[in-house]
Amino acid sequence: LVRDGAFDAVFVDEASQYPTSPGALALIAAASSAFVAAGDDLQLPPRKTGGSSGRGLLDDALDAGRLPLQPLEWHYRSGHPSLIAASNTLFYGGRLVAPAAAPRSTKSGVVLVVVDAPVESARGPPAGLVNRGQAAAIVRDVVDRVQKADAMDAALSIGVVTLNRPQRGLIYGLLTNADCGLEAHPDRPGSLRRCIGWPGRDGRVAMSDPPLFVESIDRIQGEERDVVFFSTLLAPRDAGHGNDDFDALEEGSGASSSSDDDGPVPDALDARA
């Protein structure tokens, strides 16, 4: 990219997801007048692979003091205030302005569903922690929405997000085997679609559906759906208890690094969500 000489200006979009490498750092040196790295230094870093550091170009450029940070505080993607409220409070200090986040209906926004089920280890592949109760509850809701969309000849826009890949694999498998006419999407690995020839289904409507993705949290950058399910695996303990369960999730199945390494995991955890 830079062997033909320097550029007057270099722009890198999603720089926080651009893995750092000698070639990536050479982009900075290749800019003779301007280098702009656009990204979010508070989002998940690139997934660690091989000898990579799991850091993005934006992180290294900021740490090296080579770029001044200019925060962009307007948030435009959420259609309901509650969708961005937690992130805004916990990570952005309440600085975000969300002019588009006006309630569209009383049924939109974040809805908490409590599932009384323990986290346990799964041998895989991939091995790691899963919550079968949460997986079953999500699958029931997805199946219900698929059946209602079929009955109304309506489009379907659904996504499922998990904290790790073992839980993602569990939910994907359950949905594939559910009796509601879902099949692997031919053009989107890891996603599903409604079978066109399913009894009572308008195939023309189903063909217009966006892929029903089932992905771990490190693989959904930029995705938008009308309904998104998020399997937390764990829930906060009562006041006075520590966070040992979440630490075990991170160490056992790599939630913080988006990895599914086959490390030692406990047989079961007393964590319910």
Secondary structure as GFF3:
##gff-version 3
##sequence-region A 1 273
A	DSSP	beta_strand	7	12	.	.	.	ID=ss1
A	DSSP	three_ten_helix	15	17	.	.	.	ID=ss2
A	DSSP	alpha_helix	22	30	.	.	.	ID=ss3
A	DSSP	beta_strand	31	37	.	.	.	ID=ss4
A	DSSP	alpha_helix	57	63	.	.	.	ID=ss5
A	DSSP	alpha_helix	81	90	.	.	.	ID=ss6
A	DSSP	beta_strand	119	122	.	.	.	ID=ss7
A	DSSP	beta_strand	128	130	.	.	.	ID=ss8
A	DSSP	alpha_helix	132	152	.	.	.	ID=ss9
A	DSSP	beta_strand	158	162	.	.	.	ID=ss10
A	DSSP	alpha_helix	165	177	.	.	.	ID=ss11
A	DSSP	beta_strand	182	184	.	.	.	ID=ss12
A	DSSP	beta_strand	191	194	.	.	.	ID=ss13
A	DSSP	alpha_helix	203	207	.	.	.	ID=ss14
A	DSSP	beta_strand	212	216	.	.	.	ID=ss15
A	DSSP	three_ten_helix	217	219	.	.	.	ID=ss16
A	DSSP	beta_strand	227	231	.	.	.	ID=ss17
A	DSSP	alpha_helix	244	253	.	.	.	ID=ss18
A	DSSP	beta_strand	268	269	.	.	.	ID=ss19
###
